[in-house]
Amino acid sequence: MSLSNSVGRALEISLRGADELLPQDEWVRKLQRSEATGTPLRIKLGLDPTAPDIHVGHTVVLNKMRQLQDLGHRVIFLIGDFTTTIGDPSGRNSTRPPLTREQIEANAQTYYKQASLVLDPEKTEIRYNSEWSDPLGARGMIQLAAKYTVARMMERDDFNKRFKAGQSISVHEFLYPLMQGYDSVALKSDLELGGTDQKFNLLVGRHLQQEYGQEPQCILTMPLLEGLDGVEKMSKSKNNYIGISEDANTMFAKVLSISDDLMWRWYTLLSFQSLEQIAALKAEVEGGRNPKDAKVALAKEITARFHSAAAADAAEQDFINRSKGGVPDEIPEVSLSGAPLGIAQVLKQANLAPSTSEGNRLIDGGGVRIDSAVVSDKALKLPAGSYVVQVGKRKFARVTLS
């Protein structure tokens, strides 16, 4: 198939870092029609506000939305305030407890604000699926359920595994993919994005659009981003994540902590640099350039996106200072009484250790410094005075004892 330069470029951008684009030939036809008519395509991404914050792993699909947005297409950021009340069972081996309306509303307040750090707010349509799901009512829900079979629903991997293992599956869980699919009908989406764990739900949307006489959407699944450990997917529960609301210094340092191999995958999925620019940078590293230079560039790009270029520069300098044993420009100031005070007690009261026993463990490990000198004596008592106390590479406090 001969493609125009703009359609070929759009297809290349669509496929960048993607796991699957289904069906690709239909997506090409949609792009060609959009080019011929000047009508933007409708690109949908739905997120359930199950937690108050978004981490960098969530931005993989947001980045793809922004890339398609920059091509001139209309992106729809759908907040699943209705579907969250059901609870998405995707990838789970047990029923997921639904959130209360109050929890959903509190979480939703921050979702779009955070997503706007990636998307162009002026070119983004914000929708809530309660707009059409609440009015559907019992009659409409039954009519919707009639458009999909139990046999097809049981093809879903997590349902199938739970059924074979004798684990319960509640009827309301079948409603989740149906309601997510109905979102596509209501929004008349041309393309829906999601993680690889959402593939089944995205296909349900495609099926329901056909049932309702619409042209079916294409689906684009993005891989789940590996976290800081380079093994497990990024997750708060695994503590291998970077929250996009974390401070600039922490964000910068966390990016620098990833492996050199993982760095290139993060470049593909998180950077806004072109694939040609990334390939050129990788060639330089393979030719002898220090890979840390590339990692610093990635850390600055990600930090600047969620803070500012100035904050990224300051975070780089802060990291340099810490690496050299220096003290950051801004550290907490703590005033304590009771001098002389045992060092483990100082660590606890200055919030540098959760307990004195943990403080002693840190001292045994050589992770505690006072005025840049390593502390080796757990019996040390600090007299009245002012000290810069450091735990590990990142925790500092200026402690004044009286």
Secondary structure as UniProt FT lines:
FT   HELIX           5..15
FT   TURN            16..17
FT   STRAND          20..22
FT   HELIX           24..37
FT   STRAND          42..47
FT   HELIX           56..58
FT   HELIX           59..70
FT   TURN            71..72
FT   STRAND          74..79
FT   TURN            81..82
FT   HELIX           83..86
FT   TURN            90..91
FT   HELIX           101..115
FT   TURN            116..118
FT   HELIX           121..123
FT   STRAND          124..128
FT   HELIX           130..145
FT   TURN            146..147
FT   HELIX           150..153
FT   TURN            154..155
FT   HELIX           157..164
FT   TURN            165..166
FT   HELIX           171..187
FT   STRAND          191..195
FT   HELIX           196..198
FT   HELIX           199..211
FT   TURN            212..213
FT   STRAND          218..222
FT   TURN            228..229
FT   TURN            236..239
FT   TURN            244..245
FT   HELIX           248..256
FT   HELIX           260..270
FT   HELIX           275..286
FT   TURN            287..288
FT   HELIX           291..306
FT   HELIX           309..323
FT   TURN            324..325
FT   STRAND          333..336
FT   STRAND          341..342
FT   HELIX           343..349
FT   TURN            350..351
FT   HELIX           356..364
FT   TURN            365..366
FT   STRAND          368..370
FT   TURN            371..372
FT   STRAND          373..374
FT   TURN            378..379
FT   STRAND          381..382
FT   STRAND          385..391
FT   TURN            392..394
FT   STRAND          395..401
//
